[in-house]
Amino acid sequence: AQTVTQSQPEMSVQEAETVTLSCTYDTSESDYYLFWYKQPPSRQMILVIRQEAYKQQNATENRFSVNFQKAAKSFSLKISDSQLGDAAMYFCAYRSWSNFGNEKLTFGTGTRLTIIP
Amino acid sequence: GAVVSQHPSWVICKSGTSVKIECRSLDFQATTMFWYRQFPKQSLMLMATSNEGSKATYEQGVEKDKFLINHASLTLSTLTVTSAHPEDSSFYICSAIGKWNTEAFFGQGTRLTVV
């Protein structure tokens, strides 16, 4: 079974600074997807960024980028120029590539990010 | 992105009664839907995975007779909490994946309180 580990329960960063959230995972599969989701106080889950395991290039979405190290099974999220609206719970998630009928979307324990004005 | 609507957003029920939560994909066909339970300040715990037209696959430790999941169509899945008890009080979230989607899309969640 796949497991996702986030070792930082809480992080804080000064507004406009950069912060990196860590995520490691365990799998025996070679093809899969990785995601970072954000859950603000409203509790609505919002996709931040995704990465296909077969792609070597790290995904980037505006101020958000990942450092995907497939061999190390590491998938960290970097938030640049942090804004007050970035304050939320961040979850790393793993999904199998394509195994219809046996899908799973597994989440890490989450990292609570606080932005200091 | 695609839209998933979950209803109701909150519900209060009496112990011993049943409550149904609906999860609808509004603009895509959801081949797979996931149901999660989330305790305060904790992660999403996967309860079950359902594929349209087939029985749900429950995670270990989740009582299938208590948490009935039905995925009768490509746009609707329901979770029924039967004979609810106060310990069933929690936040329940559904998510859906379409055949051509990479990521899952989430409903707004349902806060269930059993009194």
HADDOCK unambig.tbl for C-alpha pairs under 7 A between the chains (distance, minus, plus):
assign (segid A and resid 44 and name CA) (segid B and resid 108 and name CA) 5.22 0.50 0.50
assign (segid A and resid 45 and name CA) (segid B and resid 106 and name CA) 6.06 0.50 0.50
assign (segid A and resid 101 and name CA) (segid B and resid 51 and name CA) 6.51 0.50 0.50
assign (segid A and resid 107 and name CA) (segid B and resid 44 and name CA) 6.48 0.50 0.50
assign (segid A and resid 108 and name CA) (segid B and resid 43 and name CA) 6.82 0.50 0.50
assign (segid A and resid 109 and name CA) (segid B and resid 42 and name CA) 6.66 0.50 0.50
assign (segid A and resid 109 and name CA) (segid B and resid 43 and name CA) 4.89 0.50 0.50
assign (segid A and resid 110 and name CA) (segid B and resid 43 and name CA) 6.06 0.50 0.50
